[in-house]
């Protein structure tokens, strides 16, 4: 919600909104219930909700499988106490949901939100074929990153604009390199030591593939390497997702 710092009226109105949000959260929490996710109306008419922390997990290989399998997988994970908060490792409960799109195809998914009563945080359960904070799917972004190793940007086949492609190459490329370093540490701690020479491939995606081959065990994923790396990072409370 935008306001002008010099406007006393705007400041007081903003303070009032924040106090109302705080009262709603505390009232629900004191009743032993997960607080609502307050929706604020900005001046341009766009609704903004409280931010959720993502948890990446296998929920089907594509949108169709997600619709068929995700509800069962999530229900079993919650009832079995296997869905843990990444901050405190406390078992979480189902809270609500929201709709998210897959920009390149126009497909829509209903994303489940779970709630940690200890940390008082919301977590969005994302299938591993999606990336946090991205409108395009992980598959689309992964394809662009792979092609960027051998093709100029204007020859990469994608629905995204060239500006978006450049941003992916820089931003996602940096996150892949960070993930490689974290996974090297995680796998080493599990007894699977990885030398720098073994993963020195020159391109960030190739290095990610090499490090994932050194994983101490196989885990189920949609087939997207970016998503598989995110599952490993989340399982080890290193939620610096790609």
Secondary structure, 3 states (H helix, E strand, C coil): CCCCCCCHHHHHHHHHHHHHHHHHHHHHHHCCCCCCCCEEECCCCCEEECCCEEEEECCCCCHHHHHHHHHHHHHHHHHCCCCECCCCCCECEEEEEEEEEECCCCEEEEEEEEEECCCCEEEEEEECCECCCCCCEHHHHHHHHHHCCCCCHHHCCCCCCHHHHHHHHHHHHHHHHHHHHHHHHHHHHCCCCCCCHHHCCCCHHHHHHHHHHCCCCCCCCCCCHHHHHHHHHHHCCCCCCC
